[in-house]
Amino acid sequence: MTRRRPPTRRRNRRPSRRQQQRHAQLLAFAVVSAAGIGLVVMLVNWLLTHWWILIVALALAGLAGAAWLYRRQQRAQWEAVRAQGLRYGLPQLDALHHTRFEDAVRELMHRDGCRDAQRVGGRGDLGADVKATDPYGRRWVIQCKHRRNGAQGSPVGTPDLQVLNGTARQVHGADVAVIVTNGRVTGPAVSFARQQRLHVVDRQTLAVWASGSRPLWELLRAVPPPRRPTSLS
């Protein structure tokens, strides 16, 4: 008689390490997805309960978008103004009569977007030769000191700045008080201007400004903040 062999038992294969990692990743993904869906459902329910917050958020987003468009339009306007090309070289400015120098400063302010820029210099001007309101809404009062010999002429000193300091804000309502010269400025005058929150545009700064590369408020330090937002802020 032939003996029957006992049936062979199949060994249960354990999943490989790669399969275990894949299963763990799928489980983690399922947990994260469920948590994310739960959070979304909770957020939607919360917003439905507090619907006014959604309206406020949409309104703020609309205002932010409108402000961005306004800034973009203002920047485009400034680029168009700069492209018009009103520029002066220092030799041109040195050769001007002092009243024509004031006109040139007014024209430069107008070029930079100060639509109401006007020359008011003359007898009884009380230290103001040019007045203007910039696109930020700030009031500028400018005193002009022209030197026929340019850098070789007499420097602007502290007494000139004292006159400006005494009248620019109190009399003319200036937000920004500036003295502009095609010449030099003494060291004590510069120190006095810093102490009194005055601004000095000397020959070097005037050359940059008159060349048309940047508006004056971008060249001066510690200019007061805008009264209203624009693209230049």
Secondary structure by P-SEA (a helix, b strand, c coil): ccccccbbbbccccccaaaaaaaaaaaaaaaaaaaaaaaaaaaaaaaaaaaaaaaaaaaaaaaaaaaaaaaaaaaaaaaaaaaccccccaaaaaaccaaaaaaaaaaaaaaacccccccccccccccccccccccccbbbbbbbbbbccccccccccaaaaaaaaacccccccccccbbbbcbbbcaaaaaaaaaaccccccaaaaaaaaacccccccccccccccccccccc
